[in-house]
Amino acid sequence: MSAVEDVRKVLQDFLAPELREIRGQLAAMEEINRIRHDYLVQRLDQIQQSFAFDKRISELEADKKKSA
């Protein structure tokens, strides 16, 4: 065998399966990160809605009109 064939064989026998495994792990990590991102966006929306000052001001104005 020539040196080129030896290197090719090493790449095919060792590195290619390792790279496929790493690719699979990265795909799993990307999915986890996507789920976390979606959760954080949803949670931030909830927090933003709870601090919705325009809604609170409207409620205060409505209460003020009722008591007046």
C-alpha contacts under 8 A as a table, 3 or more apart, distances in Angstrom:
res1	aa1	res2	aa2	distance
1	M	5	E	6.12
1	M	6	D	6.57
2	S	5	E	5.26
2	S	6	D	6.27
3	A	6	D	4.98
3	A	7	V	6.17
4	V	7	V	5.19
4	V	8	R	6.12
5	E	8	R	4.95
5	E	9	K	6.06
6	D	9	K	5.13
6	D	10	V	6.25
7	V	10	V	5.11
7	V	11	L	6.16
8	R	11	L	5.08
8	R	12	Q	6.15
9	K	12	Q	5.07
9	K	13	D	5.86
10	V	13	D	5.15
10	V	14	F	5.65
10	V	15	L	7.04
11	L	14	F	5.57
11	L	15	L	4.83
11	L	16	A	6.03
12	Q	15	L	6.15
12	Q	16	A	5.24
12	Q	17	P	7.61
13	D	16	A	6.58
13	D	17	P	7.14
14	F	17	P	6.05
14	F	18	E	6.51
15	L	18	E	5.05
15	L	19	L	5.98
16	A	19	L	5.12
16	A	20	R	6.25
17	P	20	R	5.04
17	P	21	E	6.22
18	E	21	E	5.10
18	E	22	I	6.22
19	L	22	I	5.03
19	L	23	R	6.03
20	R	23	R	4.99
20	R	24	G	6.23
21	E	24	G	5.10
21	E	25	Q	6.27
22	I	25	Q	5.03
22	I	26	L	6.13
23	R	26	L	5.11
23	R	27	A	6.21
24	G	27	A	5.08
24	G	28	A	6.32
25	Q	28	A	5.11
25	Q	29	M	6.21
26	L	29	M	4.99
26	L	30	E	6.06
27	A	30	E	5.06
27	A	31	E	6.29
28	A	31	E	5.13
28	A	32	I	6.31
29	M	32	I	5.04
29	M	33	N	6.08
30	E	33	N	5.03
30	E	34	R	6.05
31	E	34	R	5.01
31	E	35	I	6.24
32	I	35	I	5.14
32	I	36	R	6.19
33	N	36	R	5.00
33	N	37	H	5.97
34	R	37	H	5.02
34	R	38	D	6.13
35	I	38	D	5.17
35	I	39	Y	6.19
36	R	39	Y	5.06
36	R	40	L	6.13
37	H	40	L	5.10
37	H	41	V	6.15
38	D	41	V	5.18
38	D	42	Q	6.15
39	Y	42	Q	5.11
39	Y	43	R	6.08
40	L	43	R	5.01
40	L	44	L	6.00
41	V	44	L	5.13
41	V	45	D	6.19
42	Q	45	D	5.14
42	Q	46	Q	6.36
43	R	46	Q	5.03
43	R	47	I	6.25
44	L	47	I	4.99
44	L	48	Q	6.00
45	D	48	Q	5.00
45	D	49	Q	6.13
46	Q	49	Q	5.14
46	Q	50	S	6.26
47	I	50	S	5.08
47	I	51	F	6.46
48	Q	51	F	5.23
48	Q	52	A	6.22
49	Q	52	A	4.96
52	A	55	K	5.56
52	A	56	R	6.53
53	F	56	R	4.93
53	F	57	I	5.95
54	D	57	I	5.09
54	D	58	S	6.12
55	K	58	S	5.10
55	K	59	E	6.21
56	R	59	E	5.04
56	R	60	L	6.15
57	I	60	L	5.02
57	I	61	E	6.09
58	S	61	E	5.08
58	S	62	A	6.10
59	E	62	A	5.04
59	E	63	D	6.14
60	L	63	D	5.05
60	L	64	K	6.07
61	E	64	K	4.96
61	E	65	K	6.17
62	A	65	K	5.15
62	A	66	K	6.23
63	D	66	K	5.07
63	D	67	S	6.27
64	K	67	S	5.26
64	K	68	A	6.12
65	K	68	A	5.10
